[in-house]
Amino acid sequence: MFEHYQSNCIANHLTPVNSATFGKLLRNVFPDLKTRRLGTRGQSKYHYCGIRVRTSQDPEPVPIAELMQDHAATTSGKRRSSHRRSLTSGSIATVTTASSSTDASSSAAPSTPTAPTLPSTATTSGGGITGDYSQLPVFSLPLLPPYRYNGQITSELVHDFTNAYEQHCKNVFSLVCSNQVESIQEVMLAFYRGMPERFIYLIQMVPEITESIWRWDCILYDTLISRFLPTIHHTLSQETVNALRLYTREIRDYVESSLIHYPTTLVQKKADVARIFSAKFRRQLTLNFAAQSAANILHHQHLVNAMCHDWNNFDVDGILDQTLWVCDCDTQQIRHILRTEVYQLLNTKPSIEHWMFWLGTLIDKYVNSFEPSSLNEANLYLSKCKQFLLKWNFYTALVMKDLAVQQAPSFASFHTLRLFLDDYILYLVEENISQVNHSMMQRHQQAHNGGGGGASTTSSTSASFSHLSNQD
């Protein structure tokens, strides 16, 4: 039974729990079970509460051994190679631009992995997302000081490397957009292990190239996020969600396994950017799921009507009495929010967009009342953000407690809506903090460079990644 469970998890790209936890879950779900073990005699024909092995009429599961082999090929299997035999002599194969194909073909090595065929305009079932990488911005050339150039390092070499890396990112972008994430590691191995020696020399000798590489990665990751989630509540197919979860789970391992024998600084920065991207994208996918659940509640008018009825019976004054000395908020403002603003949202048949806009107005009113311009003001701004989130969570917890005490029929609907609102308001606050930090960093760089040079951060690079620029 545990093997059947494991096979289902692996087939759906989920992480299975261990056997002990699985057994505890069984006993919680099936409390009538009296035996301590299920079918310990191997060929046991006993059924426990209807739990049984699949019959011939049921869909045949994929053998666990086969699934484990496939799973190992995409996880632990990527660590088997410990030598980069073709690092100094190889081709970038099909993943480089024409500008570097001549250099690559002259030193091709047979051990270089063959990159899979890349889709030109592959289409998925997730809201019309295609493999067209036209949304990927053009990569800016690295800004090298004059003393970096010599007989081996030329502007033409820098230009060729930029084009090659841009094409590599386009290929990765196409694979993600067409749900072919299982091929990404192969493409990355082909690119890095087949990189021409002149490009490797450029990376090793010029620190500005490493700086440009992680910024280009930021462009790729930001474009992926905006492509799949142009809005928080954008609809995605389950196939696309599964592919994105797999990609975000494996991307850092892909980076580290592809960059064996490359400079440590490059590996560390690319891995850090991949980690931040994975955490951010996974969180936004979770937020997207919560938004879809809340939108589904608001789409059914009978559920909204029940919520309106229960909200009319809600004890606002009781909530205010409990929070008066704890939160130190303006009682009239809180009463207006609970009694007027939320009431209007529930009674005007709003969509999820209306609730999101309403949360944005709260952030602007109570958090973004000023823009910090110094370190002391930034600390004050951060403190305001923390207090706002703590007060929000305290109020919403008391609201849900009152609805539970009333045994409100719409408690489950309010609970689903609250889960989304809590996640979304935290997301908004963190995005504001990130933008403030990014703005202050740019001002600091401009002041440090005398008003110039601070614009080295590409404009499309997410502020979420900008803190890496100070790691040198």
Rosetta blueprint (number, residue, H / E / L):
1 M L
2 F H
3 E H
4 H H
5 Y H
6 Q H
7 S H
8 N H
9 C H
10 I H
11 A H
12 N L
13 H L
14 L L
15 T L
16 P L
17 V L
18 N L
19 S H
20 A H
21 T H
22 F H
23 G H
24 K H
25 L H
26 L H
27 R H
28 N H
29 V H
30 F L
31 P L
32 D L
33 L L
34 K L
35 T L
36 R L
37 R L
38 L L
39 G L
40 T L
41 R L
42 G L
43 Q L
44 S L
45 K L
46 Y L
47 H L
48 Y E
49 C L
50 G L
51 I E
52 R L
53 V L
54 R L
55 T L
56 S L
57 Q L
58 D L
59 P L
60 E L
61 P L
62 V L
63 P L
64 I H
65 A H
66 E H
67 L H
68 M H
69 Q H
70 D H
71 H H
72 A H
73 A H
74 T H
75 T L
76 S H
77 G H
78 K H
79 R H
80 R L
81 S L
82 S L
83 H L
84 R L
85 R L
86 S L
87 L L
88 T L
89 S L
90 G L
91 S L
92 I L
93 A H
94 T H
95 V H
96 T L
97 T L
98 A H
99 S H
100 S H
101 S H
102 T H
103 D H
104 A H
105 S H
106 S L
107 S L
108 A L
109 A L
110 P L
111 S L
112 T L
113 P L
114 T L
115 A L
116 P L
117 T L
118 L L
119 P L
120 S L
121 T L
122 A L
123 T E
124 T L
125 S L
126 G L
127 G L
128 G L
129 I L
130 T E
131 G L
132 D L
133 Y L
134 S L
135 Q L
136 L L
137 P L
138 V L
139 F L
140 S L
141 L L
142 P L
143 L L
144 L L
145 P L
146 P H
147 Y H
148 R H
149 Y L
150 N L
151 G L
152 Q L
153 I L
154 T L
155 S H
156 E H
157 L H
158 V H
159 H H
160 D H
161 F H
162 T H
163 N H
164 A H
165 Y H
166 E H
167 Q H
168 H H
169 C H
170 K H
171 N H
172 V H
173 F H
174 S H
175 L H
176 V H
177 C H
178 S L
179 N L
180 Q L
181 V H
182 E H
183 S H
184 I H
185 Q H
186 E H
187 V H
188 M H
189 L H
190 A H
191 F H
192 Y H
193 R H
194 G L
195 M L
196 P L
197 E H
198 R H
199 F H
200 I H
201 Y H
202 L H
203 I H
204 Q H
205 M H
206 V L
207 P H
208 E H
209 I H
210 T H
211 E H
212 S H
213 I H
214 W H
215 R H
216 W H
217 D H
218 C H
219 I H
220 L H
221 Y H
222 D H
223 T H
224 L H
225 I H
226 S H
227 R H
228 F H
229 L L
230 P L
231 T L
232 I L
233 H L
234 H L
235 T L
236 L L
237 S L
238 Q H
239 E H
240 T H
241 V H
242 N H
243 A H
244 L H
245 R H
246 L H
247 Y H
248 T H
249 R H
250 E H
251 I H
252 R H
253 D H
254 Y H
255 V H
256 E H
257 S H
258 S H
259 L L
260 I L
261 H L
262 Y L
263 P L
264 T H
265 T H
266 L H
267 V H
268 Q H
269 K H
270 K H
271 A H
272 D H
273 V H
274 A H
275 R H
276 I H
277 F H
278 S H
279 A H
280 K H
281 F H
282 R H
283 R H
284 Q H
285 L H
286 T H
287 L H
288 N H
289 F H
290 A H
291 A H
292 Q H
293 S H
294 A H
295 A H
296 N H
297 I H
298 L H
299 H H
300 H L
301 Q H
302 H H
303 L H
304 V H
305 N H
306 A H
307 M H
308 C H
309 H H
310 D H
311 W H
312 N H
313 N L
314 F L
315 D L
316 V H
317 D H
318 G H
319 I H
320 L H
321 D H
322 Q H
323 T H
324 L H
325 W H
326 V H
327 C H
328 D L
329 C L
330 D L
331 T H
332 Q H
333 Q H
334 I H
335 R H
336 H H
337 I H
338 L H
339 R H
340 T H
341 E H
342 V H
343 Y H
344 Q H
345 L H
346 L H
347 N H
348 T L
349 K L
350 P L
351 S L
352 I H
353 E H
354 H H
355 W H
356 M H
357 F H
358 W H
359 L H
360 G H
361 T H
362 L H
363 I H
364 D H
365 K H
366 Y H
367 V L
368 N L
369 S L
370 F L
371 E L
372 P L
373 S L
374 S L
375 L H
376 N H
377 E H
378 A H
379 N H
380 L H
381 Y H
382 L H
383 S H
384 K H
385 C H
386 K H
387 Q H
388 F H
389 L H
390 L H
391 K H
392 W H
393 N H
394 F H
395 Y H
396 T H
397 A H
398 L H
399 V H
400 M H
401 K H
402 D H
403 L H
404 A H
405 V H
406 Q L
407 Q L
408 A L
409 P L
410 S L
411 F H
412 A H
413 S H
414 F H
415 H H
416 T H
417 L H
418 R H
419 L H
420 F H
421 L H
422 D H
423 D H
424 Y H
425 I H
426 L H
427 Y H
428 L H
429 V H
430 E H
431 E H
432 N H
433 I H
434 S H
435 Q H
436 V H
437 N H
438 H H
439 S H
440 M H
441 M H
442 Q H
443 R H
444 H H
445 Q H
446 Q H
447 A H
448 H H
449 N L
450 G L
451 G L
452 G L
453 G L
454 G H
455 A H
456 S H
457 T L
458 T L
459 S L
460 S L
461 T L
462 S L
463 A H
464 S H
465 F H
466 S H
467 H H
468 L H
469 S H
470 N H
471 Q L
472 D L
